[in-house]
Amino acid sequence: MISLTALFVSFISLMTYSQQTKKILALGDSYTIGEAVSENERFPSIVVSKLSAEGINVNDPVIIAKTGWTTDELEKAIDEAELKEKFDLVTLLIGVNNQYRGRSPGQYRTEFRELLYKAIEFAGGKQSNVLVISIPDWGVTPFAEGRDRKKISEEIDNFNSVNREETEKAGAVYAYITDISREAASDPELTAQDGLHPSRKMYEKWVESFYPVIKKIINN
């Protein structure tokens, strides 16, 4: 028979675990750092705000991201950061600058795979705690005026085929937001004032689409 003392200790342990502050790491480029929007309008911050509003204890996100970064540049920055801690959720969104600079999907596959496994390590080896987000289509934005929009979209699709395939192989979670990004073609409010990057409204639509998955990961 289990004693009342043992039950009480188990209950306290459970409550302590559930109240532990959750930690989020966001890896990426301009779409993660939130180029052209304020800090509280970028998607990692919106995620934290929604979790906090539901009474979930969560730290401000740790972000390793910079506008213009390609996969190899992100990997270098991760190595230089020398992070030792583990995270309850790790997001990875990278590749648009590989496409923009004309790099091959093959090179992207190799470097993305390396980044993905680094992300899994940061998640304590839990593949299901890593959320890969698809690359948005900048070809629909005003910035792409005068360029071959169809070609841009096709190349983005090719890169997304790569990151989806590698994500599924690794057992991580995939969030496809590219179709949402393409809504900017008919809704100018989804693009920031720079004519290229997502607005807060766009980021909110992204988060709305994958928030149930994030909540499940955080509560796991």
N, CA, C and O of each residue as an XYZ file, in Angstrom:
880
protein
N       0.849     -1.194      0.000
C       0.000      0.000      0.000
C       0.890      1.250      0.000
O       1.874      1.326      0.736
N       0.526      2.223     -0.835
C       1.289      3.465     -0.899
C       0.881      4.375      0.248
O      -0.307      4.625      0.455
N       1.849      4.865      0.983
C       1.558      5.721      2.129
C       1.097      7.094      1.667
O       1.357      7.514      0.540
N       0.406      7.781      2.571
C      -0.040      9.136      2.279
C       1.144     10.060      2.052
O       1.077     10.988      1.246
N       2.232      9.794      2.775
C       3.437     10.616      2.603
C       3.996     10.486      1.200
O       4.371     11.478      0.575
N       4.049      9.229      0.699
C       4.561      8.985     -0.648
C       3.671      9.644     -1.690
O       4.165     10.204     -2.668
N       2.360      9.577     -1.484
C       1.428     10.210     -2.418
C       1.613     11.718     -2.427
O       1.576     12.356     -3.479
N       1.811     12.276     -1.244
C       2.000     13.725     -1.131
C       3.283     14.158     -1.837
O       3.297     15.167     -2.541
N       4.361     13.396     -1.649
C       5.629     13.712     -2.290
C       5.489     13.634     -3.805
O       6.018     14.483     -4.523
N       4.784     12.628     -4.289
C       4.572     12.471     -5.730
C       3.768     13.634     -6.291
O       4.044     14.135     -7.381
N       2.747     14.059     -5.509
C       1.912     15.171     -5.942
C       2.723     16.462     -6.025
O       2.592     17.230     -6.978
N       3.558     16.689     -5.017
C       4.388     17.893     -4.992
C       5.378     17.868     -6.157
O       5.613     18.892     -6.798
N       5.952     16.706     -6.426
C       6.901     16.576     -7.539
C       6.235     16.875     -8.854
O       6.809     17.546     -9.712
N       5.000     16.371     -9.023
C       4.255     16.614    -10.251
C       3.941     18.086    -10.417
O       4.078     18.640    -11.508
N       3.517     18.724     -9.328
C       3.183     20.140     -9.386
C       4.422     20.971     -9.693
O       4.360     21.933    -10.458
N       5.543     20.596     -9.093
C       6.790     21.325     -9.335
C       7.210     21.219    -10.780
O       7.649     22.199    -11.382
N       7.075     20.013    -11.345
C       7.453     19.815    -12.752
C       6.561     20.649    -13.673
O       7.039     21.285    -14.612
N       5.239     20.633    -13.382
C       4.306     21.337    -14.258
C       4.514     22.841    -14.213
O       4.170     23.553    -15.157
N       5.092     23.336    -13.082
C       5.288     24.763    -12.931
C       6.690     25.213    -13.360
O       7.011     26.400    -13.289
N       7.514     24.276    -13.799
C       8.849     24.639    -14.237
C       8.767     25.607    -15.415
O       7.904     25.481    -16.283
N       9.666     26.555    -15.426
C       9.685     27.529    -16.508
C      10.191     26.871    -17.786
O      11.268     26.276    -17.806
N       9.416     26.985    -18.833
C       9.765     26.386    -20.120
C      10.733     27.299    -20.869
O      10.724     28.518    -20.700
N      11.565     26.679    -21.698
C      12.578     27.428    -22.446
C      12.438     27.154    -23.942
O      12.264     26.013    -24.371
N      12.519     28.222    -24.713
C      12.367     28.136    -26.166
C      13.609     28.682    -26.852
O      14.135     29.729    -26.474
N      14.070     27.957    -27.866
C      15.183     28.403    -28.695
C      14.683     28.535    -30.130
O      14.084     27.603    -30.667
N      14.925     29.678    -30.749
C      14.496     29.916    -32.128
C      15.722     30.149    -33.005
O      16.510     31.060    -32.752
N      15.877     29.326    -34.031
C      17.028     29.386    -34.931
C      16.570     29.807    -36.317
O      15.564     29.302    -36.816
N      17.301     30.736    -36.952
C      16.867     31.121    -38.285
C      17.554     32.331    -38.879
O      18.750     32.559    -38.694
N      16.750     33.103    -39.604
C      17.252     34.282    -40.319
C      16.326     35.458    -40.052
O      15.850     35.621    -38.929
N      16.060     36.281    -41.062
C      15.230     37.470    -40.861
C      13.809     37.136    -40.427
O      13.178     37.916    -39.714
N      13.302     35.983    -40.853
C      11.936     35.600    -40.506
C      11.800     35.221    -39.034
O      10.697     35.227    -38.487
N      12.909     34.894    -38.401
C      12.892     34.552    -36.981
C      13.241     35.758    -36.121
O      12.634     35.967    -35.071
N      14.211     36.552    -36.555
C      14.592     37.732    -35.783
C      13.549     38.836    -35.904
O      13.508     39.752    -35.082
N      12.694     38.744    -36.947
C      11.613     39.714    -37.107
C      12.049     41.020    -37.736
O      11.759     42.102    -37.225
N      12.750     40.904    -38.854
C      13.159     42.107    -39.590
C      11.938     42.952    -39.937
O      10.933     42.429    -40.418
N      12.026     44.260    -39.694
C      10.990     45.241    -40.049
C       9.791     45.261    -39.098
O       8.825     45.982    -39.350
N       9.834     44.477    -37.998
C       8.795     44.578    -36.975
C       9.482     44.727    -35.622
O      10.687     44.507    -35.502
N       8.717     45.097    -34.615
C       9.288     45.250    -33.278
C       9.543     43.882    -32.648
O       9.051     42.867    -33.142
N      10.307     43.854    -31.563
C      10.670     42.590    -30.931
C       9.455     41.781    -30.493
O       9.452     40.555    -30.605
N       8.433     42.454    -29.999
C       7.265     41.718    -29.521
C       6.335     41.284    -30.648
O       5.322     40.627    -30.408
N       6.686     41.657    -31.884
C       5.842     41.282    -33.024
C       6.408     40.111    -33.833
O       5.730     39.597    -34.723
N       7.622     39.689    -33.540
C       8.191     38.546    -34.254
C       7.566     37.265    -33.713
O       7.083     37.230    -32.581
N       7.579     36.221    -34.524
C       6.777     35.059    -34.152
C       7.211     34.359    -32.854
O       6.338     33.891    -32.124
N       8.521     34.261    -32.523
C       8.850     33.625    -31.239
C       8.262     34.378    -30.046
O       7.849     33.767    -29.060
N       8.227     35.698    -30.142
C       7.669     36.503    -29.054
C       6.159     36.347    -28.978
O       5.592     36.338    -27.885
N       5.511     36.224    -30.109
C       4.060     36.009    -30.121
C       3.723     34.662    -29.480
O       2.746     34.541    -28.741
N       4.544     33.657    -29.773
C       4.356     32.332    -29.169
C       4.442     32.430    -27.648
O       3.579     31.913    -26.939
N       5.474     33.088    -27.156
C       5.657     33.235    -25.714
C       4.488     33.993    -25.093
O       4.012     33.636    -24.015
N       4.033     35.030    -25.772
C       2.914     35.823    -25.264
C       1.652     34.971    -25.134
O       0.928     35.081    -24.145
N       1.387     34.128    -26.124
C       0.186     33.278    -26.088
C       0.304     32.218    -24.989
O      -0.671     31.933    -24.293
N       1.476     31.646    -24.838
C       1.667     30.642    -23.790
C       1.504     31.270    -22.412
O       0.859     30.699    -21.533
N       2.088     32.440    -22.229
C       1.999     33.137    -20.942
C       0.558     33.490    -20.610
O       0.143     33.418    -19.453
N      -0.203     33.873    -21.628
C      -1.607     34.240    -21.426
C      -2.442     33.053    -20.945
O      -3.502     33.227    -20.344
N      -1.953     31.861    -21.216
C      -2.651     30.651    -20.768
C      -2.093     30.122    -19.446
O      -2.433     29.023    -19.007
N      -1.233     30.923    -18.824
C      -0.716     30.549    -17.518
C       0.466     29.606    -17.556
O       0.820     29.014    -16.537
N       1.086     29.458    -18.728
C       2.252     28.593    -18.848
C       3.508     29.411    -18.586
O       3.738     30.434    -19.230
N       4.310     28.959    -17.649
C       5.549     29.669    -17.323
C       6.576     29.445    -18.423
O       6.988     28.313    -18.674
N       6.979     30.505    -19.066
C       7.923     30.382    -20.172
C       8.845     31.599    -20.208
O       8.401     32.735    -20.040
N      10.131     31.344    -20.428
C      11.103     32.433    -20.531
C      10.976     33.154    -21.862
O      10.368     32.642    -22.802
N      11.552     34.343    -21.933
C      11.686     34.988    -23.236
C      12.504     34.071    -24.138
O      13.430     33.415    -23.662
N      12.189     34.011    -25.414
C      12.899     33.083    -26.295
C      14.367     33.448    -26.465
O      14.727     34.623    -26.544
N      15.196     32.430    -26.520
C      16.589     32.618    -26.917
C      16.607     32.542    -28.442
O      16.158     31.552    -29.020
N      17.119     33.575    -29.089
C      17.072     33.644    -30.553
C      18.479     33.721    -31.133
O      19.272     34.591    -30.772
N      18.768     32.802    -32.029
C      19.997     32.874    -32.814
C      19.557     33.013    -34.266
O      19.233     32.028    -34.929
N      19.551     34.240    -34.741
C      19.046     34.526    -36.084
C      19.517     35.906    -36.512
O      19.719     36.793    -35.683
N      19.688     36.071    -37.807
C      20.097     37.365    -38.340
C      19.650     37.481    -39.788
O      19.685     36.509    -40.542
N      19.237     38.664    -40.161
C      18.814     38.908    -41.537
C      19.949     38.574    -42.507
O      21.087     39.012    -42.336
N      19.608     37.794    -43.521
C      20.574     37.453    -44.558
C      21.300     36.139    -44.374
O      21.990     35.676    -45.282
N      21.150     35.531    -43.201
C      21.887     34.298    -42.943
C      21.452     33.150    -43.843
O      20.266     32.961    -44.112
N      22.437     32.393    -44.300
C      22.215     31.125    -44.986
C      22.447     30.002    -43.969
O      22.788     30.259    -42.815
N      22.259     28.766    -44.411
C      22.410     27.634    -43.504
C      23.792     27.564    -42.868
O      23.908     27.332    -41.665
N      24.843     27.764    -43.665
C      26.199     27.671    -43.122
C      26.498     28.810    -42.144
O      27.226     28.621    -41.170
N      25.940     29.979    -42.404
C      26.155     31.110    -41.497
C      25.429     30.900    -40.178
O      25.940     31.272    -39.121
N      24.249     30.310    -40.233
C      23.525     30.000    -39.005
C      24.290     28.956    -38.196
O      24.407     29.071    -36.976
N      24.802     27.950    -38.873
C      25.546     26.910    -38.163
C      26.777     27.484    -37.480
O      27.090     27.108    -36.351
N      27.476     28.387    -38.149
C      28.653     29.026    -37.559
C      28.261     29.818    -36.315
O      28.950     29.768    -35.296
N      27.149     30.551    -36.405
C      26.690     31.356    -35.266
C      26.293     30.475    -34.087
O      26.542     30.824    -32.933
N      25.680     29.337    -34.377
C      25.305     28.403    -33.311
C      26.553     27.891    -32.601
O      26.598     27.833    -31.372
N      27.554     27.524    -33.374
C      28.800     27.031    -32.786
C      29.460     28.106    -31.924
O      29.990     27.813    -30.852
N      29.424     29.340    -32.396
C      30.051     30.437    -31.656
C      29.283     30.778    -30.380
O      29.865     31.267    -29.412
N      27.976     30.519    -30.380
C      27.152     30.828    -29.198
C      27.473     29.904    -28.027
O      27.310     30.284    -26.868
N      27.929     28.694    -28.334
C      28.326     27.721    -27.307
C      27.235     27.530    -26.247
O      27.513     27.564    -25.048
N      26.015     27.332    -26.691
C      24.916     27.090    -25.768
C      25.082     25.724    -25.103
O      25.369     24.732    -25.774
N      24.902     25.678    -23.799
C      25.032     24.431    -23.054
C      23.683     23.909    -22.546
O      23.540     22.724    -22.245
N      22.708     24.801    -22.457
C      21.428     24.405    -21.886
C      20.561     23.660    -22.895
O      20.801     23.701    -24.102
N      19.549     22.980    -22.368
C      18.579     22.280    -23.199
C      17.269     23.059    -23.181
O      16.991     23.812    -22.248
N      16.468     22.865    -24.231
C      15.243     23.643    -24.403
C      14.027     22.731    -24.574
O      14.124     21.611    -25.075
N      12.878     23.257    -24.136
C      11.639     22.487    -24.249
C      11.067     22.540    -25.664
O      10.324     21.652    -26.082
N      11.426     23.591    -26.389
C      10.989     23.744    -27.774
C      12.100     24.422    -28.557
O      12.664     25.423    -28.113
N      12.412     23.871    -29.726
C      13.385     24.489    -30.626
C      12.725     24.656    -31.984
O      12.212     23.691    -32.549
N      12.735     25.878    -32.513
C      12.199     26.109    -33.851
C      13.352     26.351    -34.819
O      14.387     26.909    -34.455
N      13.147     25.916    -36.061
C      14.169     26.089    -37.096
C      13.490     26.543    -38.384
O      12.637     25.846    -38.933
N      13.882     27.712    -38.849
C      13.363     28.268    -40.099
C      14.533     28.891    -40.851
O      15.009     29.964    -40.481
N      14.994     28.226    -41.899
C      16.194     28.685    -42.603
C      16.164     28.180    -44.055
O      15.671     27.089    -44.343
N      16.706     29.005    -44.954
C      16.824     28.549    -46.336
C      16.517     29.588    -47.394
O      16.940     29.443    -48.541
N      15.790     30.631    -47.032
C      15.401     31.599    -48.049
C      16.618     32.274    -48.677
O      16.618     32.580    -49.869
N      17.639     32.502    -47.881
C      18.827     33.167    -48.427
C      19.696     32.221    -49.249
O      20.455     32.658    -50.114
N      19.581     30.926    -48.974
C      20.212     29.947    -49.861
C      19.589     30.046    -51.248
O      20.287     30.051    -52.261
N      18.258     30.124    -51.271
C      17.545     30.252    -52.545
C      17.872     31.584    -53.209
O      18.128     31.630    -54.412
N      17.867     32.659    -52.443
C      18.093     34.002    -52.987
C      19.486     34.124    -53.600
O      19.661     34.794    -54.618
N      20.467     33.484    -52.989
C      21.839     33.564    -53.487
C      22.141     32.528    -54.581
O      23.263     32.452    -55.081
N      21.153     31.757    -54.932
C      21.338     30.808    -56.023
C      22.062     29.533    -55.650
O      22.615     28.854    -56.515
N      22.063     29.203    -54.374
C      22.710     27.963    -53.957
C      21.829     26.756    -54.286
O      20.616     26.892    -54.443
N      22.434     25.600    -54.387
C      21.719     24.412    -54.834
C      20.919     23.759    -53.710
O      21.306     23.838    -52.544
N      19.806     23.115    -54.058
C      19.052     22.339    -53.067
C      19.892     21.226    -52.446
O      19.689     20.861    -51.288
N      20.838     20.689    -53.220
C      21.692     19.635    -52.698
C      22.568     20.110    -51.557
O      22.683     19.442    -50.530
N      23.182     21.265    -51.742
C      23.996     21.851    -50.669
C      23.113     22.186    -49.475
O      23.492     21.962    -48.325
N      21.944     22.719    -49.760
C      21.001     23.056    -48.703
C      20.636     21.822    -47.891
O      20.568     21.884    -46.664
N      20.403     20.715    -48.561
C      20.023     19.484    -47.861
C      21.088     19.092    -46.833
O      20.777     18.798    -45.679
N      22.341     19.092    -47.272
C      23.442     18.700    -46.382
C      23.532     19.611    -45.169
O      23.644     19.141    -44.037
N      23.484     20.913    -45.409
C      23.646     21.866    -44.319
C      22.403     21.948    -43.441
O      22.508     22.131    -42.228
N      21.240     21.814    -44.044
C      20.001     21.825    -43.261
C      19.959     20.618    -42.336
O      19.562     20.733    -41.176
N      20.364     19.468    -42.843
C      20.367     18.251    -42.031
C      21.254     18.426    -40.803
O      20.895     18.002    -39.705
N      22.406     19.049    -40.992
C      23.306     19.295    -39.863
C      22.652     20.215    -38.830
O      22.752     19.988    -37.624
N      21.990     21.244    -39.321
C      21.297     22.168    -38.419
C      20.168     21.474    -37.667
O      19.960     21.712    -36.477
N      19.451     20.624    -38.367
C      18.326     19.925    -37.756
C      18.793     19.041    -36.603
O      18.156     18.992    -35.551
N      19.890     18.355    -36.806
C      20.382     17.493    -35.734
C      20.981     18.297    -34.581
O      20.974     17.838    -33.438
N      21.490     19.472    -34.865
C      21.909     20.361    -33.780
C      20.685     20.803    -32.978
O      20.723     20.871    -31.750
N      19.597     21.105    -33.697
C      18.357     21.514    -33.036
C      17.845     20.399    -32.124
O      17.388     20.660    -31.011
N      17.924     19.165    -32.600
C      17.479     18.024    -31.800
C      18.341     17.879    -30.549
O      17.834     17.546    -29.478
N      19.632     18.127    -30.683
C      20.519     18.086    -29.512
C      20.107     19.141    -28.493
O      20.081     18.874    -27.291
N      19.785     20.344    -28.977
C      19.346     21.409    -28.069
C      18.035     21.044    -27.375
O      17.750     21.526    -26.279
N      17.251     20.200    -28.015
C      15.982     19.761    -27.430
C      16.165     18.528    -26.552
O      15.198     17.830    -26.243
N      17.394     18.264    -26.157
C      17.671     17.125    -25.288
C      17.503     15.786    -25.979
O      17.245     14.770    -25.333
N      17.651     15.790    -27.308
C      17.516     14.550    -28.062
C      16.081     14.183    -28.404
O      15.826     13.119    -28.968
N      15.150     15.054    -28.067
C      13.729     14.783    -28.339
C      13.338     15.370    -29.695
O      13.098     16.571    -29.819
N      13.278     14.509    -30.703
C      12.935     14.987    -32.049
C      11.577     15.680    -32.084
O      11.385     16.658    -32.806
N      10.643     15.163    -31.299
C       9.279     15.703    -31.310
C       9.176     17.082    -30.670
O       8.115     17.704    -30.703
N      10.279     17.566    -30.084
C      10.288     18.907    -29.495
C      10.920     19.943    -30.423
O      11.136     21.093    -30.041
N      11.212     19.508    -31.654
C      11.771     20.415    -32.661
C      10.714     20.708    -33.714
O      10.133     19.792    -34.297
N      10.472     21.979    -33.951
C       9.489     22.409    -34.940
C      10.205     23.095    -36.100
O      10.777     24.172    -35.934
N      10.172     22.471    -37.267
C      10.727     23.070    -38.483
C       9.609     23.816    -39.199
O       8.522     23.276    -39.406
N       9.882     25.044    -39.569
C       8.886     25.884    -40.246
C       9.318     26.068    -41.691
O      10.482     26.364    -41.963
N       8.390     25.896    -42.611
C       8.711     26.003    -44.034
C       9.114     27.425    -44.414
O       8.795     28.383    -43.710
N       9.815     27.547    -45.531
C      10.295     28.844    -46.011
C       9.144     29.621    -46.652
O       8.451     29.081    -47.514
N       8.929     30.858    -46.257
C       7.895     31.687    -46.889
C       8.271     32.019    -48.339
O       9.435     31.917    -48.726
N       7.290     32.410    -49.116
C       7.521     32.766    -50.518
C       7.598     34.285    -50.663
O       6.575     34.969    -50.677
N       8.814     34.799    -50.769
C       8.991     36.242    -50.918
C       8.665     36.707    -52.338
O       8.625     37.906    -52.610
N       8.436     35.762    -53.226
C       8.126     36.107    -54.613
C       6.804     36.837    -54.796
O       6.556     37.417    -55.853
N       5.959     36.814    -53.779
C       4.667     37.504    -53.883
C       4.728     38.921    -53.329
O       3.741     39.653    -53.397
N       5.864     39.314    -52.786
C       5.975     40.622    -52.131
C       6.315     41.728    -53.134
O       6.792     41.439    -54.231
N       6.077     42.982    -52.770
C       6.459     44.104    -53.648
C       7.949     44.103    -53.991
O       8.340     44.568    -55.062
N       8.774     43.586    -53.092
C      10.218     43.541    -53.316
C      10.573     42.745    -54.574
O      11.593     43.001    -55.214
N       9.727     41.786    -54.916
C       9.991     40.911    -56.066
C       9.521     41.516    -57.392
O       9.632     40.879    -58.440
N       9.008     42.720    -57.348
C       8.536     43.386    -58.570
C       9.660     43.418    -59.606
O      10.784     43.820    -59.309
N       9.334     42.984    -60.832
C      10.309     42.964    -61.911
C      11.129     41.691    -61.981
O      11.898     41.503    -62.924
N      10.980     40.818    -61.002
C      11.678     39.539    -61.004
C      10.737     38.435    -61.498
O       9.540     38.660    -61.679
N      11.288     37.266    -61.710
C      10.486     36.127    -62.175
C       9.813     35.488    -60.955
O      10.376     34.605    -60.308
N       8.609     35.950    -60.661
C       7.908     35.493    -59.463
C       7.628     33.992    -59.503
O       7.719     33.312    -58.481
N       7.291     33.485    -60.672
C       6.996     32.055    -60.806
C       8.232     31.220    -60.483
O       8.143     30.201    -59.798
N       9.372     31.656    -60.978
C      10.619     30.935    -60.712
C      10.955     30.950    -59.234
O      11.382     29.936    -58.681
N      10.767     32.089    -58.591
C      11.032     32.198    -57.155
C      10.168     31.209    -56.392
O      10.654     30.486    -55.522
N       8.882     31.182    -56.724
C       7.956     30.272    -56.036
C       8.347     28.809    -56.249
O       8.294     28.002    -55.320
N       8.736     28.481    -57.465
C       9.135     27.101    -57.766
C      10.380     26.712    -56.983
O      10.479     25.597    -56.471
N      11.327     27.637    -56.892
C      12.556     27.344    -56.151
C      12.289     27.221    -54.652
O      12.870     26.371    -53.977
N      11.407     28.075    -54.141
C      11.025     27.967    -52.734
C      10.383     26.611    -52.474
O      10.659     25.973    -51.458
N       9.535     26.176    -53.381
C       8.892     24.859    -53.242
C       9.936     23.744    -53.229
O       9.819     22.789    -52.461
N      10.943     23.865    -54.067
C      11.994     22.846    -54.112
C      12.751     22.780    -52.787
O      13.029     21.695    -52.276
N      13.079     23.938    -52.241
C      13.789     23.963    -50.963
C      12.911     23.431    -49.836
O      13.393     22.759    -48.924
N      11.625     23.737    -49.908
C      10.720     23.230    -48.880
C      10.532     21.720    -48.985
O      10.309     21.047    -47.979
N      10.620     21.194    -50.189
C      10.547     19.738    -50.348
C      11.709     19.079    -49.618
O      11.567     18.016    -49.013
N      12.863     19.738    -49.691
C      14.049     19.224    -49.013
C      13.883     19.274    -47.496
O      14.099     18.272    -46.814
N      13.499     20.442    -46.964
C      13.435     20.528    -45.497
C      12.294     19.689    -44.917
O      12.389     19.206    -43.788
N      11.216     19.514    -45.688
C      10.134     18.646    -45.204
C      10.602     17.190    -45.148
O      10.350     16.482    -44.173
N      11.282     16.761    -46.201
C      11.758     15.384    -46.263
C      12.748     15.089    -45.137
O      12.660     14.046    -44.488
N      13.686     16.000    -44.906
C      14.675     15.792    -43.855
C      14.033     15.844    -42.470
O      14.449     15.123    -41.562
N      13.030     16.687    -42.309
C      12.315     16.775    -41.035
C      11.599     15.474    -40.729
O      11.662     14.969    -39.609
N      10.918     14.934    -41.727
C      10.185     13.683    -41.530
C      11.132     12.519    -41.272
O      10.835     11.643    -40.460
N      12.268     12.508    -41.956
C      13.260     11.451    -41.719
C      13.771     11.489    -40.280
O      13.985     10.450    -39.654
N      13.962     12.696    -39.773
C      14.522     12.860    -38.426
C      13.486     12.653    -37.328
O      13.846     12.498    -36.161
N      12.198     12.647    -37.689
C      11.150     12.482    -36.695
C      10.774     13.761    -35.982
O      10.135     13.723    -34.930
N      11.168     14.910    -36.550
C      10.786     16.199    -35.974
C       9.406     16.616    -36.502
O       8.790     15.897    -37.290
N       8.939     17.770    -36.063
C       7.604     18.255    -36.430
C       7.737     19.324    -37.511
O       8.651     20.148    -37.469
N       6.816     19.305    -38.482
C       6.893     20.233    -39.609
C       5.660     21.126    -39.659
O       4.528     20.656    -39.548
N       5.901     22.416    -39.827
C       4.798     23.379    -39.955
C       4.907     24.065    -41.316
O       5.875     24.777    -41.583
N       3.921     23.848    -42.163
C       3.935     24.428    -43.504
C       3.161     25.739    -43.504
O       1.935     25.748    -43.387
N       3.883     26.840    -43.636
C       3.250     28.169    -43.614
C       3.408     28.899    -44.955
O       3.030     30.064    -45.075
N       3.957     28.225    -45.941
C       4.233     28.882    -47.222
C       2.954     29.357    -47.902
O       2.923     30.443    -48.481
N       1.913     28.557    -47.834
C       0.647     28.986    -48.426
C       0.116     30.242    -47.742
O      -0.455     31.117    -48.394
N       0.304     30.327    -46.436
C      -0.124     31.530    -45.714
C       0.674     32.729    -46.203
O       0.118     33.811    -46.393
N       1.984     32.542    -46.409
C       2.817     33.660    -46.869
C       2.365     34.159    -48.238
O       2.512     35.341    -48.551
N       1.822     33.273    -49.042
C       1.380     33.649    -50.386
C       0.084     34.451    -50.384
O      -0.308     35.007    -51.410
N      -0.572     34.509    -49.241
C      -1.772     35.343    -49.130
C      -1.401     36.822    -49.214
O      -2.265     37.672    -49.431
N      -0.125     37.123    -49.043
C       0.334     38.512    -49.139
C       0.147     39.072    -50.545
O       0.149     40.287    -50.738
N      -0.013     38.194    -51.515
C      -0.234     38.646    -52.886
C      -1.534     39.423    -53.018
O      -1.655     40.301    -53.873
N      -2.519     39.097    -52.160
C      -3.816     39.764    -52.225
C      -4.140     40.587    -50.981
O      -5.157     41.279    -50.933
N      -3.263     40.507    -49.973
C      -3.496     41.265    -48.746
C      -2.211     42.009    -48.370
O      -1.324     41.426    -47.747
N      -2.105     43.263    -48.732
C      -0.882     44.033    -48.458
C      -0.579     44.201    -46.973
O       0.559     44.505    -46.618
N      -1.551     44.014    -46.107
C      -1.327     44.155    -44.670
C      -0.480     43.012    -44.105
O      -0.036     43.072    -42.958
N      -0.260     41.988    -44.899
C       0.539     40.852    -44.442
C       2.031     41.075    -44.654
O       2.851     40.269    -44.214
N       2.383     42.170    -45.331
C       3.783     42.503    -45.576
C       4.154     43.754    -44.789
O       3.383     44.711    -44.710
N       5.353     43.726    -44.208
C       5.829     44.878    -43.438
C       6.106     46.062    -44.359
O       6.043     45.930    -45.581
N       6.410     47.210    -43.777
C       6.602     48.436    -44.552
C       7.809     48.373    -45.481
O       7.913     49.173    -46.410
N       8.718     47.437    -45.243
C       9.880     47.334    -46.129
C       9.555     46.645    -47.451
O      10.399     46.560    -48.343
N       8.309     46.150    -47.567
C       7.875     45.544    -48.816
C       8.392     44.141    -49.048
O       8.253     43.599    -50.144
N       8.991     43.544    -48.022
C       9.578     42.213    -48.189
C       9.226     41.255    -47.057
O       8.806     40.125    -47.306
N       9.396     41.697    -45.832
C       9.254     40.793    -44.697
C       7.816     40.763    -44.157
O       7.019     41.656    -44.443
N       7.503     39.745    -43.388
C       6.153     39.628    -42.826
C       5.833     40.741    -41.834
O       6.713     41.235    -41.130
N       4.588     41.117    -41.792
C       4.101     42.055    -40.786
C       3.687     41.261    -39.550
O       3.692     40.030    -39.548
N       3.333     41.991    -38.512
C       2.821     41.311    -37.310
C       1.596     40.462    -37.663
O       1.443     39.347    -37.163
N       0.736     40.988    -38.516
C      -0.460     40.253    -38.899
C      -0.095     38.904    -39.531
O      -0.741     37.891    -39.260
N       0.928     38.900    -40.363
C       1.377     37.653    -40.983
C       1.909     36.698    -39.921
O       1.547     35.521    -39.899
N       2.760     37.199    -39.052
C       3.315     36.338    -38.004
C       2.216     35.754    -37.118
O       2.296     34.597    -36.703
N       1.207     36.543    -36.835
C       0.097     36.044    -36.024
C      -0.631     34.909    -36.736
O      -1.066     33.951    -36.097
N      -0.765     35.012    -38.051
C      -1.404     33.940    -38.813
C      -0.543     32.670    -38.796
O      -1.066     31.558    -38.711
N       0.766     32.848    -38.876
C       1.652     31.681    -38.769
C       1.446     30.986    -37.426
O       1.202     29.782    -37.358
N       1.551     31.780    -36.363
C       1.464     31.212    -35.019
C       0.116     30.536    -34.797
O       0.042     29.466    -34.191
N      -0.941     31.161    -35.287
C      -2.268     30.554    -35.163
C      -2.295     29.174    -35.797
O      -2.948     28.265    -35.284
N      -1.591     29.013    -36.911
C      -1.616     27.734    -37.638
C      -0.866     26.624    -36.907
O      -1.276     25.464    -36.958
N       0.237     26.969    -36.220
C       0.998     25.896    -35.566
C       0.985     25.965    -34.041
O       1.665     25.173    -33.388
N       0.231     26.890    -33.464
C       0.188     27.014    -32.012
C      -0.287     25.746    -31.304
O       0.286     25.390    -30.275
N      -1.314     25.043    -31.811
C      -1.731     23.801    -31.135
C      -0.592     22.793    -31.016
O      -0.488     22.080    -30.018
N       0.255     22.737    -32.031
C       1.403     21.825    -31.993
C       2.405     22.285    -30.943
O       2.927     21.474    -30.178
N       2.670     23.582    -30.909
C       3.608     24.124    -29.928
C       3.116     23.886    -28.504
O       3.895     23.516    -27.626
N       1.842     24.096    -28.284
C       1.281     23.897    -26.948
C       1.429     22.438    -26.518
O       1.712     22.144    -25.356
N       1.233     21.537    -27.471
C       1.389     20.109    -27.181
C       2.836     19.787    -26.820
O       3.095     19.019    -25.893
N       3.782     20.381    -27.563
C       5.200     20.152    -27.291
C       5.565     20.684    -25.904
O       6.219     19.997    -25.119
N       5.140     21.897    -25.616
C       5.484     22.549    -24.350
C       4.896     21.791    -23.155
O       5.521     21.718    -22.097
N       3.712     21.235    -23.324
C       3.052     20.533    -22.226
C       3.449     19.073    -22.117
O       3.005     18.367    -21.211
N       4.278     18.625    -23.034
C       4.684     17.213    -23.038
C       5.586     16.888    -21.845
O       6.020     15.746    -21.693
